[in-house]
Amino acid sequence: MLQSMYGAMGISREVFAFGAEIEKEQKDRFDQIDRMAEVNQLKVLMAMQKNRISAEHFNGSTGYGYNDAGRDGLEDVYADVFHTQAALVRPQITCGTHALSLALSANLRPGDELVSISGKPYDTLEEVIGIRPSRGSLAEYGVTYAQVDLTPEGHFDYDAIRAAIGPKTRIAAIQRSKGYLTRPSLPVEEIGEAIAFVKSIAPEVLVMVDNCYGEFVCEKEPSDYGADMTVGSLIKNPGGGLAPIGGYIAGTKECIENCAVRLTSPGLGREVGASLDVMRSLYQGLFLAPTVTAGALKGAVFAANLYERLGFKVIPDGRAPRTDIIQAVEFGFPEGVIAFCEGIQAAAPVDSYVTPEPWAMPGYDSDVIMAAGAFVQGASIELSADGPMKPPYAVYFQGGLTWQHAKAGILMSLQRLYEKGLVKL
Ligand SMILES: *Cc1c(COP(=O)(O)O)cnc(C)c1O
């Protein structure tokens, strides 16, 4: 039955059989992922019960948004999920970059220094910080920047961190996921060690963690290890595919108050900010996020093992423990990246009939091909892939609202490679 349905979608017998073989070998791994989802499901469930979430929390507000119980309740739920004193979670936070920019600008003052201790930050933060000169950057406000690269093996360089932290240092920033770099993503425990190290040499320095793509992948979050601010996007993991917009910052009361007055206005802070009509989606998305993330994670593990078996380099490798949902596959030739993305697009529930093509994009120094057919524009918790058209010709892919859809997308990517004679089965 299943095979004939895949056949009707254009997946050949050979591709189906190869996928089935790989899937069968992942049973223990998938069981582990399911248990992780169970832990995180209970975490979210208990946070909602503790805060007595009820139908009135979904009503939303307009105008100033005074006494918006839904908005305040959601922030309390996030604070409980992340085990922090407070959280700021709102549709007015437009994306992950905005949440990170807000966390930084709200807690830095002229003369302060920001130090990234996990190497070069995510591309969009270069303009936030002013690494690339940009209008409105932190550099324009007199905030300086220092960077400590990870060791060649991808670990924190403690001697260099000690040397970089000085009297001007106000925030130490850590990025959990590798983004578009080839370094490994950082395990939460390792982030925890780095937080403890920073606090041991400079207790007054705040630690901010860019948690994008990492939420609900492990039992603990960076906030459980004492990060002052843990930051992410709601169109990634914690939005569960339902949040149409938003970002979150979970952290200490002091940091979150700074973020609130920076987001709205001094004197107003968290008291204003209408939630409009999105509250139900933010609550329900958070409720589904642990299982949605688990589905995406199974897709990543499946793809890693499948392409590894075909002889390609995959990062992380098929057996590596996971700290985020990103999977990279290095094809080494451009046709591989293109065929992969075509397959992902062809398997999408939305815009499946369009063919992605490499194109020049702002901020990139080579053409980029992107595949996404998402319910929420640009949502990367939904199955999506992209790859810059330059060596090593790697494709980065992530997401899948369900494991079953992630599997269909990955099989379709393999089908395209197979049809073009780029792989032998
Ligand atoms: C996606 C991402 C961001 C930025 O989030 P946007 O919502 O795209 O602005 C920042 N850091 C990392 C590691 C990311 O993966």
The ligand as an SDF file (V2000), in Angstrom:
LIG
                    3D

 15 15  0  0  0  0  0  0  0  0999 V2000
   17.6780   31.5800   11.9960 C   0  0  0  0  0  0  0  0  0  0  0  0
   18.7610   31.9930   12.8800 C   0  0  0  0  0  0  0  0  0  0  0  0
   18.8800   33.3260   13.2990 C   0  0  0  0  0  0  0  0  0  0  0  0
   18.0150   34.4450   12.8040 C   0  0  0  0  0  0  0  0  0  0  0  0
   16.6660   34.1810   12.8230 O   0  0  0  0  0  0  0  0  0  0  0  0
   15.6920   34.8660   11.7600 P   0  0  0  0  0  0  0  0  0  0  0  0
   14.3560   34.5050   12.2850 O   0  0  0  0  0  0  0  0  0  0  0  0
   15.9890   34.2650   10.4260 O   0  0  0  0  0  0  0  0  0  0  0  0
   15.9420   36.3200   11.7790 O   0  0  0  0  0  0  0  0  0  0  0  0
   19.9030   33.6140   14.1790 C   0  0  0  0  0  0  0  0  0  0  0  0
   20.7670   32.6770   14.5920 N   0  0  0  0  0  0  0  0  0  0  0  0
   20.6930   31.3990   14.1800 C   0  0  0  0  0  0  0  0  0  0  0  0
   21.7010   30.3990   14.6730 C   0  0  0  0  0  0  0  0  0  0  0  0
   19.6970   31.0200   13.3120 C   0  0  0  0  0  0  0  0  0  0  0  0
   19.6160   29.7480   12.9210 O   0  0  0  0  0  0  0  0  0  0  0  0
  1  2  1  0
  2  3  1  0
  2 14  2  0
  3  4  1  0
  3 10  2  0
  4  5  1  0
  5  6  1  0
  6  7  2  0
  6  8  1  0
  6  9  1  0
 10 11  1  0
 11 12  2  0
 12 13  1  0
 12 14  1  0
 14 15  1  0
M  END
$$$$
